[in-house]
Amino acid sequence: MHSLQGRSGAPGEGVRLSAGALTRVTARTILRAILTATAVTAAGGCVGPLGFDGTSASIGSPANGTLRSPARLPTKGDGYVIGEPWRVRESNHGADELVAAVVRAARAVGRSYPGSLAAVGDLSRASGGGSAEHRSHQSGRDVDVFYYAVKPNGAPVTPGNAMIHYDRAGRSASWSPPQGTSAPALPVPDVRFDARRNWKFVRALLMDPGVEVQWIFVQKDLAARLIQQGRAEGEDPELLARAVAIVRQPSDSEPHDDHMHIRIYCDPDDRAQGCVDKGPARWWKKSWKYMRPPFGRGAGDPSAAALLQILRTRLPVPVTGAKLTT
């Protein structure tokens, strides 16, 4: 059983992940190089864009794509669970990088806050493509994760079979049942959006060297709470600036006040096979020092200094800008 498949006794379902310090750049690229070389030799030097190498391939865009040889997220593991209404859809397949990142983020939250349990919703179907539930989620690079919540006494809320809508103050407002089902008959529980654990999950994704996050769609007031939590914890201003740019409310769908929708960029190897990124390209790790203020380092620039001061000492930067689409 792979170390990222959950605690002892968890289902041994297939997650194909790189081990230890290996990143997608090393493990996956090396594997592809070896298998591609073998395939080229066997085929007399001819290999096409759909050559099979055993790793996942995200093809096309999130709203018009497909998925080949996906990783399958087990229905339960360290720090997460897929609820029954989502389990029966069998939409728990994704690109290797996405599945690995979700497992690592849930585990990070569980280690920091024992007893935490992330509720994971849909990734993609086994072969990708469209579904009745989503316009996107077609190419294995999207996943829904329901918000961590706490009771008035601070105890973590155990995930159920319905999501919860939260108001601008982070209080539970109404049930959000999965599509095709009815809301629970019970009253909506008195719970609160847990900024600490939700930020920990987001932070783990943004800091993960094995994946490049493009968007995390979150309702704007809840997004501001996440940024404020990071600031209160003394996070690096560079990380906070990335979060401000990535954690956003979309303009063409529901506000995402009941779950976060995570999307990752194409893996570099998948681009050669037809993976398409839609929206802005941000290569933070390589271009940070070359970016213009307020996000660049800009030695001595007043705008950069002002941003750092805001992120360190004041309310979060408003989540505004060009309209975003899912």
Residue pairs with C-beta under 8 A, 6 or more apart in sequence:
1 10
1 12
2 15
2 16
2 17
2 19
3 19
4 15
4 17
4 77
4 100
4 103
4 104
4 107
5 11
5 12
5 13
5 15
5 74
5 77
5 103
6 74
6 76
6 77
6 78
7 77
7 78
10 74
10 76
10 77
10 78
11 74
11 75
11 76
12 74
13 72
13 74
13 75
14 71
14 72
15 71
15 72
15 73
15 74
15 99
15 100
15 103
16 55
16 56
16 71
16 96
17 71
17 96
17 99
17 100
17 103
18 24
18 26
18 27
18 28
18 100
18 210
19 27
23 209
23 210
24 96
24 97
24 210
24 211
24 267
25 268
28 55
28 96
28 267
28 269
29 268
29 269
31 53
31 54
31 55
32 53
32 55
32 269
35 53
35 54
36 47
36 51
36 53
39 47
39 51
39 52
39 53
40 46
40 47
49 272
49 273
49 274
50 68
50 273
52 68
52 69
54 69
55 69
55 96
55 269
56 67
56 68
56 69
56 70
56 71
56 94
56 95
56 96
56 140
56 270
57 67
57 68
57 69
57 95
57 270
57 273
57 275
58 65
58 67
58 95
58 128
58 139
58 140
58 141
58 266
58 267
58 270
58 275
59 65
59 66
59 67
59 68
59 128
59 139
59 270
59 273
59 274
59 275
60 66
60 128
60 138
60 139
60 274
60 275
60 276
61 138
61 139
61 276
61 277
61 278
62 136
62 137
62 138
62 139
62 141
62 142
62 263
62 278
62 326
63 135
63 136
63 138
63 278
63 326
64 138
65 128
65 129
65 138
65 139
65 140
65 275
65 276
66 127
66 128
66 129
66 138
66 139
67 93
67 94
67 95
67 124
67 125
67 126
67 127
67 128
67 129
67 138
67 139
67 140
68 127
68 128
70 93
70 94
70 95
70 96
70 99
70 124
70 126
70 128
70 140
71 93
71 94
71 95
71 96
71 98
71 99
71 100
72 92
72 93
72 99
72 126
73 82
73 92
73 93
73 94
73 99
73 102
73 103
73 120
73 123
74 92
75 81
75 82
75 87
75 92
76 82
77 103
77 106
77 107
78 103
78 106
78 107
78 110
79 106
79 107
79 108
79 109
79 110
79 111
79 116
79 117
79 118
80 102
80 103
80 106
80 117
80 118
80 119
80 120
81 117
81 118
81 119
81 120
81 159
82 92
82 119
82 120
82 121
83 119
83 121
83 159
83 160
83 161
84 161
85 161
85 162
85 177
85 178
85 181
86 92
86 120
86 121
86 122
86 178
89 122
89 125
89 131
89 133
90 125
90 126
91 122
91 123
91 124
91 125
91 131
91 133
91 137
92 120
92 122
92 123
93 123
93 124
93 125
93 126
93 128
93 140
94 102
94 123
94 124
94 140
94 141
94 142
94 143
95 139
95 140
95 141
95 264
95 267
95 270
96 267
97 210
97 211
97 264
97 267
98 123
98 140
98 141
98 142
98 143
98 211
98 262
98 264
99 123
100 210
100 211
101 205
101 208
101 210
101 211
101 264
102 120
102 143
102 145
102 262
104 204
104 208
104 210
105 118
105 201
105 204
105 205
105 208
106 118
106 120
106 201
108 200
108 201
108 204
109 116
109 118
109 148
109 197
109 200
109 201
109 204
110 116
110 117
112 197
112 200
113 156
113 196
113 197
113 200
115 156
116 148
116 156
116 197
117 156
117 158
117 159
118 145
118 146
118 148
118 159
118 201
119 145
119 146
119 159
119 163
120 143
120 144
120 145
120 146
121 143
121 144
121 145
121 146
121 163
121 178
121 259
122 131
122 133
122 134
122 137
122 142
122 143
122 144
123 137
123 140
123 142
123 143
124 137
124 138
124 139
124 140
124 142
125 131
128 138
128 139
128 140
129 138
130 138
131 137
131 138
132 179
132 180
133 178
133 179
134 142
135 253
135 326
136 142
136 263
136 326
137 143
139 275
141 263
141 264
141 265
141 266
142 261
142 262
142 263
143 261
143 262
144 259
144 260
144 261
144 262
145 201
145 259
145 260
145 262
146 159
146 163
146 164
146 258
146 259
146 260
147 163
147 164
147 166
147 193
147 194
147 198
147 222
147 258
147 259
147 260
148 156
148 157
148 193
148 194
148 197
148 198
148 201
149 156
149 157
149 164
149 172
149 191
149 192
149 193
149 194
150 156
150 157
150 191
150 192
150 194
151 157
151 189
151 190
151 191
151 192
152 190
152 191
152 192
156 194
156 197
157 189
157 191
160 184
161 177
161 178
161 181
161 184
162 175
162 176
162 177
162 178
162 181
162 183
162 184
163 175
163 176
163 177
163 178
163 258
163 259
164 172
164 173
164 174
164 175
164 176
164 188
164 189
164 191
164 258
165 172
165 173
165 174
165 175
165 176
165 257
165 258
166 172
166 173
166 193
166 219
166 222
166 257
166 258
167 173
167 257
168 221
169 221
170 192
170 193
170 195
170 221
170 222
170 225
171 190
171 191
171 192
171 193
172 188
172 189
172 190
172 191
172 192
173 188
173 257
174 183
174 188
175 183
175 184
175 188
176 183
176 258
176 259
177 183
177 184
193 222
193 225
195 225
195 226
195 228
195 229
196 229
198 222
198 226
198 229
198 260
199 226
199 229
199 230
199 233
201 260
202 216
202 226
202 243
202 247
202 260
203 230
203 235
203 239
203 243
205 211
205 213
205 216
205 262
206 213
206 239
206 242
206 243
206 246
207 239
211 264
212 264
212 265
212 283
213 246
213 262
213 263
213 264
213 265
214 246
214 263
214 264
214 265
214 277
214 279
214 282
215 246
215 248
215 250
215 261
215 262
215 263
215 279
215 324
216 246
216 247
216 248
216 260
216 261
216 262
216 263
217 248
217 249
217 250
217 253
217 256
217 260
217 261
217 262
217 263
217 324
217 326
218 226
218 247
218 248
218 249
218 256
218 260
219 249
219 255
219 256
219 257
220 248
220 249
220 255
220 319
222 257
223 247
223 248
223 249
223 319
224 315
224 316
224 318
224 319
226 243
226 247
227 240
227 243
227 244
227 247
227 316
227 317
227 319
228 315
228 316
230 239
230 240
230 243
231 240
231 311
231 312
231 316
237 307
237 308
237 311
237 312
238 284
238 288
240 311
241 294
241 295
241 307
241 311
242 284
244 316
244 317
244 319
245 282
245 295
246 282
247 319
248 319
248 321
248 324
249 255
249 256
249 319
249 324
250 256
250 261
250 324
250 325
250 326
251 323
251 324
251 325
252 323
252 324
252 325
252 326
253 325
253 326
261 326
265 277
265 281
266 275
266 276
266 277
267 275
271 277
279 324
279 325
288 295
288 296
288 297
289 296
289 297
290 296
291 297
292 298
293 301
293 303
293 304
293 307
294 303
294 304
294 306
294 307
295 307
296 304
297 304
298 304
307 317
310 316
310 317
311 317
